[in-house]
Amino acid sequence: MSNSSNTFFAFLSGALLGAGAALLYAPEKGEETRRRLSEEAGKARIKAKAQWDETSSNLNESTRKILNELEEKLNQSLSSASLKADNLIAATQKRLDELREQNKKLQAQIETPAKKKSTTSSTSKSDSKPKAKKTSAKTKTT
């Protein structure tokens, strides 16, 4: 329970006990006592309702204030998280682009020696093959 609720119940209990004690010690006729009891009960009811309304209003106001603060903090947190995520995505994309560029360069370096090697080996193979002798058609028929 909150402090306001405890105060309200203490006030209500005190009012009822005070009214009861006043009735017991006041030497009055029964009709007069009932009238006073009714008046005191009415006053206590009015005070209790006023205290209840005040406590309820304070509680509603406090709740609204807390909800607004929480909503503001949540929005700030989401905004901050979104900004950090965007920065992380941008940094990751930049690094990915750098790695792709580096990969292209490495692929080019790998392909260049392979092309040179295949060009060199095809040239040397053609040089190492014995040349076929041309024979004339006359020699074949004889």
TIMI-2910 file (N, C-alpha, C, CB; in pm, 1 decimal, decimal comma, always signed):
<rs>
+----------+----------+----------+----------+----------+----------+----------+----------+----------+----------+----------+----------+------+
!      n_x !      n_y !      n_z !     ca_x !     ca_y !     ca_z !      c_x !      c_y !      c_z !     cb_x !     cb_y !     cb_z ! resn !
+----------+----------+----------+----------+----------+----------+----------+----------+----------+----------+----------+----------+------+
!    +84,7 !   -118,9 !     +0,0 !     +0,0 !     +0,0 !     +0,0 !    +87,9 !   +123,4 !     +0,0 !    -95,6 !     +0,8 !   +121,8 !  Met !
!    +35,3 !   +225,7 !    -58,2 !   +111,2 !   +349,2 !    -62,3 !    +87,7 !   +429,6 !    +64,0 !    +74,2 !   +431,2 !   -185,3 !  Ser !
!   +167,0 !   +530,9 !    +82,1 !   +157,1 !   +618,3 !   +198,5 !    +22,1 !   +687,8 !   +203,0 !   +269,4 !   +721,6 !   +197,4 !  Asn !
!    -31,6 !   +727,7 !    +88,7 !   -161,0 !   +795,2 !    +81,1 !   -273,1 !   +703,4 !   +126,9 !   -187,8 !   +843,8 !    -61,4 !  Ser !
!   -267,2 !   +577,1 !    +89,8 !   -369,6 !   +480,6 !   +130,9 !   -364,9 !   +459,2 !   +280,8 !   -351,0 !   +346,7 !    +57,7 !  Ser !
!   -245,9 !   +447,4 !   +336,2 !   -233,1 !   +430,1 !   +481,1 !   -287,8 !   +551,1 !   +554,7 !    -86,6 !   +406,5 !   +520,1 !  Asn !
!   -260,3 !   +669,3 !   +503,7 !   -309,7 !   +792,1 !   +564,7 !   -461,6 !   +795,6 !   +560,0 !   -250,9 !   +915,2 !   +494,2 !  Thr !
!   -518,4 !   +755,7 !   +447,7 !   -663,3 !   +756,1 !   +431,8 !   -728,8 !   +662,4 !   +532,3 !   -701,7 !   +716,0 !   +289,1 !  Phe !
!   -679,3 !   +539,9 !   +544,1 !   -738,7 !   +444,3 !   +637,2 !   -719,3 !   +487,1 !   +782,9 !   -678,6 !   +305,8 !   +615,2 !  Phe !
!   -607,9 !   +547,1 !   +813,7 !   -585,3 !   +597,3 !   +950,0 !   -682,4 !   +710,4 !   +980,3 !   -439,0 !   +645,8 !   +967,8 !  Ala !
!   -703,3 !   +799,7 !   +883,8 !   -796,8 !   +910,7 !   +901,4 !   -939,0 !   +858,2 !   +923,0 !   -792,5 !  +1005,0 !   +779,2 !  Phe !
!   -981,3 !   +763,8 !   +841,1 !  -1115,8 !   +708,2 !   +850,5 !  -1136,1 !   +637,4 !   +984,0 !  -1141,7 !   +611,4 !   +734,8 !  Leu !
!  -1040,2 !   +558,9 !  +1024,9 !  -1049,8 !   +488,8 !  +1154,5 !  -1056,6 !   +588,1 !  +1269,6 !   -929,6 !   +394,0 !  +1174,3 !  Ser !
!   -975,3 !   +690,3 !  +1264,9 !   -975,5 !   +792,3 !  +1371,0 !  -1107,3 !   +866,9 !  +1377,8 !   -862,1 !   +891,5 !  +1349,3 !  Gly !
!  -1163,0 !   +897,1 !  +1262,3 !  -1291,0 !   +968,7 !  +1259,1 !  -1401,9 !   +883,9 !  +1319,6 !  -1327,5 !  +1008,0 !  +1115,1 !  Ala !
!  -1405,5 !   +756,9 !  +1286,2 !  -1508,9 !   +667,7 !  +1339,8 !  -1492,1 !   +648,3 !  +1490,7 !  -1504,3 !   +531,5 !  +1268,2 !  Leu !
!  -1370,2 !   +628,5 !  +1535,8 !  -1346,9 !   +611,3 !  +1680,4 !  -1380,3 !   +739,3 !  +1756,5 !  -1200,2 !   +570,7 !  +1707,4 !  Leu !
!  -1343,7 !   +851,0 !  +1702,7 !  -1374,1 !   +979,3 !  +1767,0 !  -1524,0 !  +1002,9 !  +1777,3 !  -1309,3 !  +1093,6 !  +1690,0 !  Gly !
!  -1597,7 !   +972,5 !  +1672,1 !  -1742,7 !   +990,1 !  +1673,0 !  -1806,4 !   +897,1 !  +1775,1 !  -1801,5 !   +964,6 !  +1533,2 !  Ala !
!  -1760,8 !   +774,7 !  +1781,3 !  -1815,4 !   +678,2 !  +1878,6 !  -1788,2 !   +721,3 !  +2021,1 !  -1756,7 !   +539,3 !  +1855,1 !  Gly !
!  -1666,7 !   +766,8 !  +2049,5 !  -1631,4 !   +811,1 !  +2184,9 !  -1712,7 !   +933,7 !  +2224,1 !  -1480,8 !   +842,1 !  +2194,4 !  Ala !
!  -1734,5 !  +1024,4 !  +2132,8 !  -1813,2 !  +1144,9 !  +2161,7 !  -1956,0 !  +1108,7 !  +2196,6 !  -1811,3 !  +1240,9 !  +2042,4 !  Ala !
!  -2009,8 !  +1010,2 !  +2128,6 !  -2147,8 !   +969,2 !  +2157,0 !  -2161,5 !   +902,3 !  +2293,8 !  -2197,1 !   +874,2 !  +2048,6 !  Leu !
!  -2061,9 !   +824,3 !  +2328,8 !  -2068,7 !   +753,2 !  +2456,2 !  -2057,5 !   +848,1 !  +2576,5 !  -1958,4 !   +648,5 !  +2462,7 !  Leu !
!  -1979,4 !   +950,5 !  +2563,6 !  -1956,0 !  +1039,4 !  +2677,0 !  -2045,3 !  +1164,5 !  +2678,2 !  -1812,3 !  +1081,5 !  +2677,5 !  Tyr !
!  -2123,1 !  +1184,3 !  +2577,6 !  -2209,7 !  +1302,6 !  +2573,2 !  -2347,2 !  +1267,5 !  +2630,9 !  -2223,4 !  +1356,0 !  +2427,0 !  Ala !
!  -2385,7 !  +1333,5 !  +2737,6 !  -2517,6 !  +1303,8 !  +2797,7 !  -2629,3 !  +1377,2 !  +2722,7 !  -2519,4 !  +1343,9 !  +2948,2 !  Pro !
!  -2680,4 !  +1311,5 !  +2620,8 !  -2787,0 !  +1370,4 !  +2541,8 !  -2899,6 !  +1270,1 !  +2525,9 !  -2735,1 !  +1416,1 !  +2404,8 !  Glu !
!  -3013,7 !  +1317,8 !  +2477,9 !  -3127,5 !  +1230,2 !  +2452,5 !  -3095,3 !  +1143,6 !  +2332,1 !  -3258,3 !  +1311,8 !  +2429,3 !  Lys !
!  -3166,4 !  +1034,6 !  +2316,5 !  -3145,2 !   +940,1 !  +2206,8 !  -3165,8 !  +1002,7 !  +2070,8 !  -3236,9 !   +822,5 !  +2221,6 !  Gly !
!  -3270,1 !  +1087,0 !  +2062,5 !  -3298,4 !  +1150,8 !  +1933,3 !  -3184,0 !  +1244,7 !  +1894,2 !  -3432,4 !  +1228,9 !  +1939,1 !  Glu !
!  -3136,2 !  +1320,4 !  +1991,7 !  -3024,9 !  +1412,4 !  +1966,4 !  -2898,3 !  +1333,9 !  +1931,8 !  -3000,0 !  +1503,5 !  +2089,5 !  Glu !
!  -2875,0 !  +1223,5 !  +1998,4 !  -2756,7 !  +1140,7 !  +1972,1 !  -2762,2 !  +1084,2 !  +1830,5 !  -2746,3 !  +1025,7 !  +2075,3 !  Thr !
!  -2877,7 !  +1035,9 !  +1787,3 !  -2892,2 !   +980,3 !  +1652,6 !  -2867,6 !  +1088,9 !  +1546,6 !  -3033,4 !   +918,4 !  +1634,6 !  Arg !
!  -2919,0 !  +1210,0 !  +1575,4 !  -2898,6 !  +1319,4 !  +1481,7 !  -2750,5 !  +1352,0 !  +1469,9 !  -2977,4 !  +1443,2 !  +1525,4 !  Arg !
!  -2683,6 !  +1361,6 !  +1582,0 !  -2539,4 !  +1391,4 !  +1580,8 !  -2460,6 !  +1278,3 !  +1513,7 !  -2487,7 !  +1413,6 !  +1725,0 !  Arg !
!  -2502,9 !  +1155,5 !  +1544,6 !  -2436,3 !  +1040,1 !  +1482,2 !  -2451,5 !  +1046,4 !  +1330,6 !  -2494,6 !   +906,8 !  +1536,5 !  Leu !
!  -2570,4 !  +1081,8 !  +1285,7 !  -2595,9 !  +1093,6 !  +1142,4 !  -2511,1 !  +1205,3 !  +1081,8 !  -2745,4 !  +1119,7 !  +1116,1 !  Ser !
!  -2502,6 !  +1318,5 !  +1151,1 !  -2420,7 !  +1430,1 !  +1102,3 !  -2273,6 !  +1391,6 !  +1094,2 !  -2437,5 !  +1552,2 !  +1192,9 !  Glu !
!  -2224,5 !  +1328,7 !  +1199,2 !  -2082,7 !  +1287,4 !  +1202,1 !  -2053,3 !  +1183,2 !  +1094,3 !  -2045,6 !  +1230,8 !  +1341,1 !  Glu !
!  -2147,3 !  +1091,8 !  +1075,6 !  -2128,6 !   +990,5 !   +970,5 !  -2125,8 !  +1057,8 !   +833,7 !  -2241,7 !   +883,4 !   +975,8 !  Ala !
!  -2212,2 !  +1156,1 !   +814,4 !  -2214,5 !  +1230,2 !   +687,5 !  -2084,2 !  +1305,2 !   +665,5 !  -2332,3 !  +1328,3 !   +684,5 !  Gly !
!  -2035,4 !  +1371,0 !   +772,7 !  -1907,3 !  +1442,8 !   +762,3 !  -1793,8 !  +1345,5 !   +731,3 !  -1876,9 !  +1520,1 !   +893,2 !  Lys !
!  -1795,4 !  +1230,6 !   +801,6 !  -1688,9 !  +1130,2 !   +779,0 !  -1695,4 !  +1078,4 !   +635,3 !  -1702,0 !  +1011,1 !   +879,9 !  Ala !
!  -1818,0 !  +1058,1 !   +585,4 !  -1835,2 !  +1010,4 !   +447,7 !  -1780,8 !  +1113,9 !   +349,3 !  -1984,9 !   +980,8 !   +418,1 !  Arg !
!  -1811,3 !  +1240,6 !   +372,2 !  -1762,8 !  +1347,8 !   +283,5 !  -1610,3 !  +1355,6 !   +286,8 !  -1823,8 !  +1484,2 !   +324,4 !  Ile !
!  -1552,8 !  +1350,0 !   +408,5 !  -1406,0 !  +1353,9 !   +420,0 !  -1342,6 !  +1231,9 !   +355,3 !  -1363,6 !  +1362,5 !   +567,4 !  Lys !
!  -1404,4 !  +1114,1 !   +375,5 !  -1350,5 !   +991,0 !   +317,3 !  -1355,2 !   +997,8 !   +164,6 !  -1429,2 !   +867,8 !   +368,1 !  Ala !
!  -1466,0 !  +1048,4 !   +111,5 !  -1477,9 !  +1061,1 !    -34,1 !  -1375,0 !  +1160,4 !    -88,1 !  -1620,7 !  +1105,7 !    -73,2 !  Lys !
!  -1358,3 !  +1272,0 !    -17,9 !  -1259,0 !  +1371,1 !    -61,1 !  -1119,0 !  +1311,0 !    -59,2 !  -1264,2 !  +1496,3 !    +29,1 !  Ala !
!  -1088,1 !  +1237,8 !    +48,1 !   -955,6 !  +1173,0 !    +57,6 !   -939,6 !  +1068,5 !    -51,8 !   -936,2 !  +1107,3 !   +196,7 !  Gln !
!  -1046,3 !   +991,5 !    -75,8 !  -1043,3 !   +889,8 !   -180,9 !  -1019,7 !   +954,9 !   -317,1 !  -1175,0 !   +809,0 !   -182,2 !  Trp !
!  -1093,1 !  +1061,9 !   -346,3 !  -1078,2 !  +1131,7 !   -474,2 !   -938,1 !  +1187,8 !   -490,3 !  -1180,6 !  +1243,9 !   -485,9 !  Asp !
!   -883,8 !  +1245,8 !   -384,7 !   -748,5 !  +1301,6 !   -390,6 !   -645,3 !  +1192,3 !   -414,3 !   -716,0 !  +1377,3 !   -261,5 !  Glu !
!   -659,7 !  +1083,5 !   -339,2 !   -565,6 !   +971,5 !   -353,8 !   -575,6 !   +912,1 !   -494,0 !   -593,2 !   +862,2 !   -247,3 !  Thr !
!   -698,0 !   +895,0 !   -540,7 !   -718,5 !   +839,7 !   -674,7 !   -659,3 !   +932,1 !   -780,2 !   -868,3 !   +817,2 !   -701,7 !  Ser !
!   -681,2 !  +1061,1 !   -766,3 !   -627,9 !  +1159,0 !   -860,9 !   -475,2 !  +1157,6 !   -859,8 !   -680,1 !  +1299,9 !   -827,6 !  Ser !
!   -417,6 !  +1155,1 !   -738,9 !   -270,8 !  +1150,2 !   -727,8 !   -215,1 !  +1023,5 !   -790,6 !   -227,4 !  +1158,7 !   -580,7 !  Asn !
!   -284,2 !   +912,7 !   -767,0 !   -238,8 !   +785,3 !   -823,4 !   -246,9 !   +788,5 !   -975,5 !   -322,7 !   +668,2 !   -768,0 !  Leu !
!   -357,4 !   +840,3 !  -1029,5 !   -371,2 !   +849,4 !  -1176,0 !   -264,5 !   +940,3 !  -1235,3 !   -511,1 !   +901,4 !  -1214,3 !  Asn !
!   -240,1 !  +1052,8 !  -1171,2 !   -139,3 !  +1146,8 !  -1220,2 !     -0,1 !  +1084,5 !  -1216,0 !   -141,9 !  +1276,1 !  -1137,6 !  Glu !
!    +30,1 !  +1016,4 !  -1104,8 !   +161,0 !   +950,8 !  -1092,0 !   +177,1 !   +842,3 !  -1197,6 !   +178,3 !   +890,3 !   -951,0 !  Ser !
!    +71,4 !   +767,0 !  -1218,8 !    +76,7 !   +660,0 !  -1318,6 !    +98,6 !   +717,2 !  -1457,8 !    -52,1 !   +576,7 !  -1315,5 !  Thr !
!    +25,1 !   +823,4 !  -1493,4 !    +43,0 !   +886,5 !  -1623,8 !   +185,4 !   +939,7 !  -1640,8 !    -57,9 !  +1000,0 !  -1642,0 !  Arg !
!   +236,7 !  +1000,7 !  -1534,5 !   +371,7 !  +1056,6 !  -1540,0 !   +474,8 !   +944,9 !  -1561,3 !   +403,1 !  +1135,2 !  -1410,1 !  Lys !
!   +459,8 !   +836,6 !  -1487,7 !   +552,8 !   +723,8 !  -1500,0 !   +543,1 !   +661,7 !  -1639,2 !   +523,8 !   +617,1 !  -1391,8 !  Ile !
!   +420,3 !   +645,1 !  -1689,9 !   +403,4 !   +588,6 !  -1824,0 !   +465,7 !   +678,7 !  -1930,8 !   +254,6 !   +566,8 !  -1854,1 !  Leu !
!   +448,5 !   +809,3 !  -1916,7 !   +509,3 !   +902,0 !  -2012,6 !   +661,9 !   +893,9 !  -2007,9 !   +463,4 !  +1046,0 !  -1984,2 !  Asn !
!   +717,8 !   +886,5 !  -1887,3 !   +863,9 !   +875,5 !  -1873,3 !   +913,7 !   +745,4 !  -1933,8 !   +905,4 !   +884,1 !  -1725,1 !  Glu !
!   +842,0 !   +635,7 !  -1907,3 !   +882,3 !   +506,5 !  -1963,3 !   +873,7 !   +507,8 !  -2115,7 !   +794,8 !   +393,9 !  -1906,4 !  Leu !
!   +767,0 !   +567,6 !  -2168,5 !   +752,4 !   +575,2 !  -2313,0 !   +864,8 !   +658,4 !  -2374,8 !   +616,1 !   +634,6 !  -2349,6 !  Glu !
!   +899,7 !   +768,1 !  -2309,9 !  +1007,9 !   +852,7 !  -2359,9 !  +1141,1 !   +778,2 !  -2356,8 !  +1017,5 !   +981,8 !  -2277,3 !  Glu !
!  +1167,6 !   +708,4 !  -2246,9 !  +1292,7 !   +631,5 !  -2236,6 !  +1295,6 !   +518,8 !  -2338,6 !  +1309,8 !   +574,1 !  -2094,8 !  Lys !
!  +1181,3 !   +454,2 !  -2360,1 !  +1174,2 !   +347,1 !  -2458,8 !  +1201,2 !   +402,0 !  -2598,8 !  +1036,6 !   +277,9 !  -2453,7 !  Leu !
!  +1141,0 !   +515,4 !  -2629,9 !  +1164,5 !   +576,9 !  -2761,1 !  +1310,7 !   +616,3 !  -2778,4 !  +1075,0 !   +700,0 !  -2779,2 !  Asn !
!  +1372,2 !   +669,9 !  -2673,4 !  +1513,5 !   +706,1 !  -2680,6 !  +1599,6 !   +581,5 !  -2701,4 !  +1556,8 !   +780,4 !  -2552,8 !  Gln !
!  +1566,1 !   +475,0 !  -2628,0 !  +1642,5 !   +350,0 !  -2640,8 !  +1628,3 !   +291,9 !  -2780,9 !  +1595,8 !   +247,0 !  -2536,1 !  Ser !
!  +1505,7 !   +293,0 !  -2833,3 !  +1484,0 !   +240,9 !  -2968,3 !  +1556,1 !   +325,0 !  -3072,4 !  +1334,8 !   +235,8 !  -3000,0 !  Leu !
!  +1552,3 !   +454,9 !  -3053,9 !  +1621,7 !   +544,5 !  -3147,2 !  +1772,1 !   +520,1 !  -3142,8 !  +1590,7 !   +692,2 !  -3114,0 !  Ser !
!  +1824,1 !   +507,7 !  -3023,0 !  +1967,5 !   +483,0 !  -3006,2 !  +2006,0 !   +347,5 !  -3066,1 !  +2006,3 !   +488,6 !  -2856,7 !  Ser !
!  +1923,8 !   +246,0 !  -3039,5 !  +1953,0 !   +113,0 !  -3093,1 !  +1945,7 !   +113,9 !  -3245,1 !  +1855,5 !     +8,8 !  -3035,9 !  Ala !
!  +1848,6 !   +186,0 !  -3298,7 !  +1835,2 !   +194,6 !  -3444,4 !  +1956,8 !   +262,9 !  -3505,7 !  +1707,0 !   +270,6 !  -3482,5 !  Ser !
!  +2001,1 !   +370,8 !  -3443,9 !  +2119,2 !   +442,3 !  -3493,3 !  +2243,0 !   +352,9 !  -3488,3 !  +2143,0 !   +570,2 !  -3410,8 !  Leu !
!  +2259,6 !   +281,0 !  -3378,2 !  +2374,9 !   +190,8 !  -3365,5 !  +2367,0 !    +79,0 !  -3468,7 !  +2382,1 !   +131,4 !  -3223,3 !  Lys !
!  +2246,4 !    +26,9 !  -3491,0 !  +2230,9 !    -78,7 !  -3591,5 !  +2264,0 !    -26,1 !  -3730,1 !  +2088,1 !   -135,4 !  -3589,3 !  Ala !
!  +2217,9 !    +95,2 !  -3761,7 !  +2249,0 !   +154,9 !  -3891,2 !  +2399,8 !   +174,1 !  -3908,2 !  +2176,6 !   +289,2 !  -3906,5 !  Asp !
!  +2465,6 !   +221,7 !  -3804,2 !  +2611,4 !   +240,3 !  -3809,6 !  +2682,4 !   +106,9 !  -3828,1 !  +2662,1 !   +309,6 !  -3681,7 !  Asn !
!  +2635,9 !     +4,8 !  -3758,0 !  +2696,1 !   -127,7 !  -3769,5 !  +2676,2 !   -184,9 !  -3909,6 !  +2636,7 !   -222,5 !  -3665,0 !  Leu !
!  +2557,0 !   -166,2 !  -3965,0 !  +2530,2 !   -214,6 !  -4100,8 !  +2619,8 !   -142,3 !  -4200,8 !  +2381,2 !   -194,7 !  -4137,9 !  Ile !
!  +2632,7 !    -10,8 !  -4185,6 !  +2717,5 !    +66,4 !  -4276,6 !  +2863,5 !    +21,6 !  -4267,6 !  +2706,3 !   +216,4 !  -4245,4 !  Ala !
!  +2911,8 !     +2,1 !  -4145,6 !  +3050,3 !    -41,7 !  -4127,2 !  +3071,0 !   -181,9 !  -4185,8 !  +3088,0 !    -40,3 !  -3977,3 !  Ala !
!  +2974,0 !   -268,5 !  -4165,7 !  +2983,1 !   -404,2 !  -4218,9 !  +2981,0 !   -402,3 !  -4371,3 !  +2868,2 !   -491,1 !  -4165,2 !  Thr !
!  +2894,3 !   -319,1 !  -4428,7 !  +2886,8 !   -307,0 !  -4574,3 !  +3018,0 !   -253,9 !  -4631,1 !  +2770,6 !   -215,0 !  -4614,8 !  Gln !
!  +3076,2 !   -154,8 !  -4564,5 !  +3203,9 !    -98,4 !  -4608,8 !  +3312,5 !   -205,2 !  -4606,0 !  +3244,3 !    +21,4 !  -4520,3 !  Lys !
!  +3316,5 !   -280,5 !  -4497,2 !  +3418,0 !   -386,6 !  -4484,3 !  +3395,9 !   -494,5 !  -4589,4 !  +3414,4 !   -449,1 !  -4342,7 !  Arg !
!  +3270,4 !   -527,2 !  -4615,9 !  +3239,3 !   -626,6 !  -4717,8 !  +3285,7 !   -579,6 !  -4855,7 !  +3088,8 !   -655,9 !  -4719,6 !  Leu !
!  +3261,3 !   -452,9 !  -4885,9 !  +3308,5 !   -396,4 !  -5013,2 !  +3461,5 !   -402,4 !  -5022,4 !  +3260,1 !   -250,1 !  -5028,6 !  Asp !
!  +3528,7 !   -370,6 !  -4911,1 !  +3676,0 !   -376,9 !  -4909,3 !  +3724,0 !   -519,5 !  -4933,9 !  +3731,3 !   -325,0 !  -4774,4 !  Glu !
!  +3658,5 !   -616,2 !  -4870,2 !  +3697,9 !   -756,1 !  -4887,8 !  +3671,2 !   -804,1 !  -5030,1 !  +3623,5 !   -844,9 !  -4788,0 !  Leu !
!  +3561,4 !   -759,8 !  -5089,1 !  +3533,4 !   -797,1 !  -5227,6 !  +3640,5 !   -741,0 !  -5321,3 !  +3393,9 !   -746,8 !  -5269,8 !  Arg !
!  +3678,7 !   -617,6 !  -5299,6 !  +3783,1 !   -555,1 !  -5381,0 !  +3915,2 !   -629,9 !  -5363,9 !  +3800,2 !   -406,0 !  -5342,7 !  Glu !
!  +3946,5 !   -663,9 !  -5239,2 !  +4069,8 !   -738,2 !  -5211,7 !  +4063,6 !   -876,0 !  -5278,8 !  +4092,0 !   -753,1 !  -5058,2 !  Gln !
!  +3948,8 !   -937,7 !  -5276,5 !  +3931,1 !  -1068,5 !  -5339,3 !  +3951,7 !  -1059,1 !  -5490,3 !  +3791,4 !  -1124,9 !  -5308,0 !  Asn !
!  +3898,6 !   -952,8 !  -5552,2 !  +3918,0 !   -933,4 !  -5696,4 !  +4066,9 !   -922,7 !  -5729,0 !  +3843,2 !   -806,7 !  -5745,1 !  Lys !
!  +4139,9 !   -845,6 !  -5649,1 !  +4283,0 !   -828,5 !  -5672,6 !  +4356,3 !   -961,0 !  -5658,5 !  +4341,4 !   -725,3 !  -5575,7 !  Lys !
!  +4321,6 !  -1036,7 !  -5556,5 !  +4386,9 !  -1166,3 !  -5536,3 !  +4353,1 !  -1262,8 !  -5648,9 !  +4345,8 !  -1226,6 !  -5401,7 !  Leu !
!  +4227,4 !  -1261,7 !  -5694,9 !  +4188,4 !  -1348,2 !  -5806,0 !  +4266,8 !  -1310,5 !  -5932,2 !  +4035,7 !  -1338,3 !  -5831,8 !  Gln !
!  +4283,1 !  -1180,2 !  -5952,0 !  +4359,1 !  -1133,8 !  -6069,0 !  +4504,7 !  -1178,2 !  -6059,0 !  +4351,1 !   -979,8 !  -6081,9 !  Ala !
!  +4562,5 !  -1170,8 !  -5939,5 !  +4701,7 !  -1213,4 !  -5921,3 !  +4715,8 !  -1363,2 !  -5944,5 !  +4751,3 !  -1176,9 !  -5780,4 !  Gln !
!  +4618,1 !  -1439,7 !  -5903,1 !  +4623,1 !  -1585,3 !  -5921,9 !  +4608,0 !  -1620,0 !  -6069,4 !  +4512,9 !  -1655,2 !  -5839,1 !  Ile !
!  +4518,4 !  -1552,6 !  -6139,6 !  +4493,0 !  -1582,0 !  -6280,6 !  +4608,7 !  -1538,4 !  -6370,1 !  +4364,9 !  -1513,9 !  -6325,6 !  Glu !
!  +4676,2 !  -1429,3 !  -6338,6 !  +4785,7 !  -1379,2 !  -6422,0 !  +4900,6 !  -1480,5 !  -6430,6 !  +4837,6 !  -1245,7 !  -6366,5 !  Thr !
!  +4953,7 !  -1533,9 !  -6320,3 !  +5060,6 !  -1635,3 !  -6333,3 !  +5011,1 !  -1761,3 !  -6401,2 !  +5117,5 !  -1670,8 !  -6196,3 !  Pro !
!  +4886,7 !  -1797,3 !  -6380,1 !  +4833,9 !  -1918,2 !  -6444,1 !  +4826,8 !  -1898,8 !  -6595,0 !  +4694,1 !  -1953,5 !  -6387,9 !  Ala !
!  +4786,6 !  -1779,7 !  -6639,9 !  +4780,8 !  -1752,3 !  -6783,5 !  +4920,5 !  -1751,1 !  -6843,0 !  +4710,4 !  -1618,5 !  -6810,4 !  Lys !
!  +5015,1 !  -1689,7 !  -6772,1 !  +5153,0 !  -1686,6 !  -6820,2 !  +5207,8 !  -1827,7 !  -6830,6 !  +5241,3 !  -1601,7 !  -6727,5 !  Lys !
!  +5178,7 !  -1908,6 !  -6732,7 !  +5228,6 !  -2044,8 !  -6729,0 !  +5168,6 !  -2125,9 !  -6843,1 !  +5197,1 !  -2110,2 !  -6594,1 !  Lys !
!  +5039,2 !  -2111,1 !  -6865,9 !  +4974,8 !  -2187,1 !  -6974,1 !  +5022,3 !  -2136,9 !  -7110,6 !  +4820,3 !  -2176,3 !  -6964,0 !  Ser !
!  +5045,6 !  -2008,8 !  -7124,4 !  +5096,7 !  -1953,2 !  -7249,5 !  +5238,5 !  -2002,7 !  -7273,5 !  +5092,9 !  -1798,6 !  -7247,0 !  Thr !
!  +5320,9 !  -2003,4 !  -7172,3 !  +5458,6 !  -2048,6 !  -7182,6 !  +5462,8 !  -2197,5 !  -7213,9 !  +5535,2 !  -2018,6 !  -7053,1 !  Thr !
!  +5383,1 !  -2276,2 !  -7148,7 !  +5387,0 !  -2420,2 !  -7170,8 !  +5333,1 !  -2455,9 !  -7307,6 !  +5308,2 !  -2492,7 !  -7063,2 !  Ser !
!  +5234,8 !  -2384,1 !  -7359,3 !  +5183,5 !  -2414,5 !  -7493,6 !  +5286,7 !  -2375,3 !  -7599,4 !  +5049,1 !  -2340,5 !  -7519,3 !  Ser !
!  +5361,2 !  -2269,1 !  -7575,9 !  +5464,8 !  -2227,2 !  -7667,7 !  +5577,8 !  -2328,7 !  -7666,7 !  +5516,6 !  -2087,4 !  -7631,5 !  Thr !
!  +5618,6 !  -2373,5 !  -7553,9 !  +5729,2 !  -2468,0 !  -7545,9 !  +5688,1 !  -2604,0 !  -7598,4 !  +5779,1 !  -2480,0 !  -7402,6 !  Ser !
!  +5563,7 !  -2639,7 !  -7585,5 !  +5516,1 !  -2767,4 !  -7638,6 !  +5520,3 !  -2765,5 !  -7790,8 !  +5373,0 !  -2797,5 !  -7589,1 !  Lys !
!  +5481,4 !  -2655,6 !  -7848,0 !  +5482,2 !  -2648,3 !  -7994,7 !  +5626,3 !  -2648,9 !  -8047,0 !  +5407,6 !  -2520,8 !  -8043,7 !  Ser !
!  +5721,0 !  -2595,3 !  -7971,3 !  +5861,4 !  -2595,7 !  -8012,6 !  +5921,2 !  -2734,0 !  -7998,3 !  +5942,1 !  -2495,0 !  -7930,7 !  Asp !
!  +5877,0 !  -2810,8 !  -7901,6 !  +5939,0 !  -2939,1 !  -7875,4 !  +5885,6 !  -3050,1 !  -7964,3 !  +5919,8 !  -2976,0 !  -7732,4 !  Ser !
!  +5777,4 !  -3027,4 !  -8033,9 !  +5721,8 !  -3130,3 !  -8121,0 !  +5807,2 !  -3139,9 !  -8246,8 !  +5573,4 !  -3099,4 !  -8156,8 !  Lys !
!  +5837,9 !  -3261,4 !  -8289,2 !  +5914,0 !  -3274,7 !  -8414,8 !  +5826,4 !  -3237,2 !  -8532,4 !  +5968,1 !  -3418,9 !  -8432,5 !  Pro !
!  +5890,2 !  -3173,2 !  -8626,5 !  +5815,5 !  -3131,0 !  -8743,4 !  +5805,6 !  -3248,6 !  -8838,5 !  +5882,0 !  -3008,8 !  -8811,9 !  Lys !
!  +5689,5 !  -3260,9 !  -8891,2 !  +5666,4 !  -3372,0 !  -8984,3 !  +5727,5 !  -3337,6 !  -9120,4 !  +5513,6 !  -3402,1 !  -8998,6 !  Ala !
!  +5785,7 !  -3436,3 !  -9180,3 !  +5845,9 !  -3415,8 !  -9310,7 !  +5736,0 !  -3416,2 !  -9414,1 !  +5952,2 !  -3523,7 !  -9341,8 !  Lys !
!  +5755,7 !  -3326,9 !  -9507,5 !  +5661,2 !  -3325,0 !  -9616,7 !  +5710,8 !  -3423,5 !  -9722,1 !  +5644,6 !  -3181,1 !  -9675,4 !  Lys !
!  +5627,0 !  -3507,6 !  -9756,6 !  +5664,2 !  -3601,3 !  -9862,2 !  +5578,0 !  -3573,2 !  -9982,1 !  +5649,1 !  -3748,7 !  -9816,5 !  Thr !
!  +5638,3 !  -3597,1 ! -10093,5 !  +5562,1 !  -3567,7 ! -10213,9 !  +5473,6 !  -3685,2 ! -10248,1 !  +5654,9 !  -3534,3 ! -10331,1 !  Ser !
!  +5383,5 !  -3663,4 ! -10334,0 !  +5289,2 !  -3765,8 ! -10373,6 !  +5359,1 !  -3873,3 ! -10455,3 !  +5174,0 !  -3704,9 ! -10452,8 !  Ala !
!  +5470,3 !  -3838,4 ! -10521,8 !  +5542,7 !  -3933,5 ! -10603,2 !  +5608,1 !  -4039,7 ! -10518,0 !  +5646,0 !  -3863,1 ! -10686,8 !  Lys !
!  +5661,9 !  -4000,8 ! -10406,3 !  +5731,8 !  -4096,3 ! -10325,9 !  +5635,9 !  -4195,1 ! -10263,0 !  +5812,0 !  -4026,6 ! -10220,5 !  Thr !
!  +5519,6 !  -4157,9 ! -10241,3 !  +5423,7 !  -4246,7 ! -10176,5 !  +5374,6 !  -4352,0 ! -10273,7 !  +5305,8 !  -4167,3 ! -10120,5 !  Lys !
!  +5366,7 !  -4319,8 ! -10399,6 !  +5313,5 !  -4416,2 ! -10494,8 !  +5417,0 !  -4516,3 ! -10540,8 !  +5257,1 !  -4345,2 ! -10613,2 !  Thr !
!  +5539,8 !  -4489,0 ! -10527,9 !  +5641,7 !  -4581,2 ! -10576,5 !  +5669,8 !  -4690,7 ! -10488,3 !  +5762,7 !  -4514,1 ! -10602,1 !  Thr !
+----------+----------+----------+----------+----------+----------+----------+----------+----------+----------+----------+----------+------+
</rs>
